[in-house]
Amino acid sequence: MSDATYIEIKSLYKVFGGQPKSILPRIEAGESKQKILDETGHTVGLKDINLTIKRSEIFVIMGLSGSGKSTLVRHFNRLIEPTQGQILVEGEDVLQLNKAHLQEFRRQKMSMVFQHFGLMPHHTVLENVAFGLKTQGVAKGERNRKASKWLADVGLDGYEQQYPAQLSGGQQQRVGLARALCTDADILLMDEAFSALDPLIRSEMQDQLIELQEKLHKTIIFITHDLDEALRLGDRIAILKDGELIQCGEPREILLEPVNDYVEAFVRDVNRARALTVENVMKPPAVRITTSTIGEAITQMKASPKGYGYVVSDEGYEGAVLQETLEDAVEGEAVASDPITDEYYADATEVSPDALLEEVIPDTLDTEYPLPVVGVDGELKGVLSRTRLAKILGKTA
């Protein structure tokens, strides 16, 4: 995921009603959404939204019904016009585009996947997928070739001449996804795209999106009311409530650092073992041993009450050692200047920083000291203890 800001939303407001701009002072004065509705008949859809979205990330906007998430996503391509604010894409304010430039922007820059598929029933699957290219003026042979390729990529090779009614819900949504990708737009808007699907098919579509994103690196703005889905897909998550942005951050931040009682209640029932990785919760090692000799390793461990340490060298992580084991060796036949060899290393299971917590629970229960977290490059990234895991899963971190 790139760190570059690609899309920026600045002070975005949306008020539904006959005189929306007249309501802005009341919003800025802090009047509630309900009071404004009761006294003026106007509905506050969005209130002072400020966000940045990075290139090539999956940015999830979530909230309960009425939170403003679908209203917000429809501002990106101006299906809804704002009452006030800016939406900048690569520095260009989308809200200032004239009709012709807006049409070109929609055709070339953004594609959208709808909750209820949005397929044209009297067109074949191939024609549905190729439709965006047709509006761009791409020749029939070329657009059909590209459409066939994308159908294969979403697992629908051979369905080109079928009609939407002949497909299952999951297959129809795959057609919708292929259609959105076929135009090669940089930005993909997905408004509750999987919520109409059965749970198993929904999970398969999530897998499909993750797999495609690993190859395509699109900027995806994904709308959902499902926190489990948000945590699974999102590089970052924005939580809305009554048109206001409550918190924005990485899944780890949302789960472990909720900003208020609302977010805390939102995440309370999440299965953290399936949502968090080892890297999200690991701690630095208490004792990092940087010597190769028994005596110096004992000296380094004596500076800590832990009684164990993790040996690292220029090549990376070597193993975990117990102070008691090395002291027993010196009291026996070994001398302090002897090197630490394989026979002195404890049986410590190395875990990957990318592993889900549920995958490492058995290993943490089998050892009395924290498990070493080792990256693919052999570097000691941190450690994960039984105590730390219990705190996280017990929601007391």
Secondary structure as the mmCIF struct_conf table of DSSP 4:
data_model
#
loop_
_struct_conf.conf_type_id
_struct_conf.id
_struct_conf.beg_label_comp_id
_struct_conf.beg_label_asym_id
_struct_conf.beg_label_seq_id
_struct_conf.end_label_comp_id
_struct_conf.end_label_asym_id
_struct_conf.end_label_seq_id
BEND BEND1 ALA A 4 ALA A 4
STRN STRN1 THR A 5 PHE A 16
BEND BEND2 GLY A 17 GLN A 19
HELX_RH_3T_P HELX_RH_3T_P1 PRO A 20 ILE A 23
HELX_RH_AL_P HELX_RH_AL_P1 LEU A 24 GLU A 28
TURN_TY1_P TURN_TY1_P1 ALA A 29 GLY A 30
HELX_RH_AL_P HELX_RH_AL_P2 LYS A 33 THR A 40
BEND BEND3 GLY A 41 GLY A 41
STRN STRN2 THR A 43 LYS A 54
TURN_TY1_P TURN_TY1_P2 ARG A 55 SER A 56
STRN STRN3 ILE A 58 MET A 62
BEND BEND4 LEU A 64 LEU A 64
TURN_TY1_P TURN_TY1_P3 SER A 65 GLY A 66
BEND BEND5 SER A 67 GLY A 68
HELX_RH_AL_P HELX_RH_AL_P3 LYS A 69 PHE A 76
TURN_TY1_P TURN_TY1_P4 ASN A 77 ARG A 78
BEND BEND6 LEU A 79 ILE A 80
BEND BEND7 THR A 83 THR A 83
STRN STRN4 GLN A 84 VAL A 89
TURN_TY1_P TURN_TY1_P5 GLU A 90 GLY A 91
STRN STRN5 GLU A 92 ASP A 93
HELX_RH_3T_P HELX_RH_3T_P2 VAL A 94 GLN A 96
HELX_RH_AL_P HELX_RH_AL_P4 LYS A 99 GLN A 108
TURN_TY1_P TURN_TY1_P6 LYS A 109 LYS A 109
STRN STRN6 MET A 110 VAL A 113
TURN_TY1_P TURN_TY1_P7 GLN A 115 HIS A 116
TURN_TY1_P TURN_TY1_P8 PRO A 121 HIS A 122
BEND BEND8 HIS A 123 HIS A 123
HELX_RH_AL_P HELX_RH_AL_P5 VAL A 125 THR A 135
TURN_TY1_P TURN_TY1_P9 GLN A 136 GLY A 137
HELX_RH_AL_P HELX_RH_AL_P6 LYS A 140 ASP A 153
TURN_TY1_P TURN_TY1_P10 VAL A 154 GLY A 155
TURN_TY1_P TURN_TY1_P11 ASP A 157 GLY A 158
TURN_TY1_P TURN_TY1_P12 GLU A 160 GLN A 161
HELX_RH_3T_P HELX_RH_3T_P3 PRO A 164 GLN A 166
BEND BEND9 LEU A 167 LEU A 167
HELX_RH_AL_P HELX_RH_AL_P7 GLY A 169 CYS A 182
TURN_TY1_P TURN_TY1_P13 THR A 183 ASP A 184
BEND BEND10 ASP A 186 ASP A 186
STRN STRN7 ILE A 187 ASP A 191
BEND BEND11 GLU A 192 GLU A 192
TURN_TY1_P TURN_TY1_P14 ALA A 193 ALA A 196
BEND BEND12 LEU A 197 LEU A 197
HELX_RH_AL_P HELX_RH_AL_P8 PRO A 199 LEU A 216
STRN STRN8 THR A 219 THR A 224
BEND BEND13 HIS A 225 HIS A 225
HELX_RH_AL_P HELX_RH_AL_P9 LEU A 227 LEU A 233
BEND BEND14 ASP A 235 ASP A 235
STRN STRN9 ARG A 236 LYS A 241
TURN_TY1_P TURN_TY1_P15 ASP A 242 GLY A 243
STRN STRN10 GLU A 244 GLY A 249
HELX_RH_AL_P HELX_RH_AL_P10 PRO A 251 LEU A 256
BEND BEND15 GLU A 257 GLU A 257
BEND BEND16 VAL A 259 ASN A 260
HELX_RH_AL_P HELX_RH_AL_P11 ASP A 261 VAL A 267
TURN_TY1_P TURN_TY1_P16 ARG A 268 ASP A 269
BEND BEND17 VAL A 270 VAL A 270
HELX_RH_AL_P HELX_RH_AL_P12 ARG A 272 ALA A 275
STRN STRN11 THR A 277 THR A 277
HELX_RH_AL_P HELX_RH_AL_P13 VAL A 278 VAL A 281
STRN STRN12 LYS A 283 LYS A 283
BEND BEND18 ALA A 286 ALA A 286
STRN STRN13 ARG A 288 ILE A 289
BEND BEND19 SER A 292 SER A 292
STRN STRN14 THR A 293 THR A 293
HELX_RH_AL_P HELX_RH_AL_P14 ILE A 294 LYS A 302
TURN_TY1_P TURN_TY1_P17 ALA A 303 ALA A 303
BEND BEND20 SER A 304 SER A 304
TURN_TY1_P TURN_TY1_P18 PRO A 305 LYS A 306
BEND BEND21 GLY A 307 GLY A 307
STRN STRN15 TYR A 308 SER A 313
TURN_TY1_P TURN_TY1_P19 ASP A 314 GLU A 315
STRN STRN16 GLY A 316 LEU A 322
HELX_RH_AL_P HELX_RH_AL_P15 GLN A 323 GLU A 331
TURN_TY1_P TURN_TY1_P20 GLY A 332 GLU A 333
TURN_TY1_P TURN_TY1_P21 ALA A 336 SER A 337
BEND BEND22 ASP A 338 ASP A 338
STRN STRN17 PRO A 339 PRO A 339
HELX_RH_3T_P HELX_RH_3T_P4 ASP A 342 TYR A 344
STRN STRN18 TYR A 345 TYR A 345
STRN STRN19 VAL A 351 VAL A 351
TURN_TY1_P TURN_TY1_P22 PRO A 353 ASP A 354
BEND BEND23 ALA A 355 ALA A 355
STRN STRN20 LEU A 356 LEU A 356
HELX_RH_AL_P HELX_RH_AL_P16 LEU A 357 LEU A 365
TURN_TY1_P TURN_TY1_P23 ASP A 366 ASP A 366
BEND BEND24 GLU A 368 TYR A 369
HELX_LH_PP_P HELX_LH_PP_P1 PRO A 370 PRO A 370
STRN STRN21 LEU A 371 VAL A 374
TURN_TY1_P TURN_TY1_P24 VAL A 376 ASP A 377
BEND BEND25 GLY A 378 GLY A 378
STRN STRN22 LEU A 380 LEU A 384
HELX_RH_AL_P HELX_RH_AL_P17 ARG A 386 LEU A 393
TURN_TY1_P TURN_TY1_P25 GLY A 394 LYS A 395
#
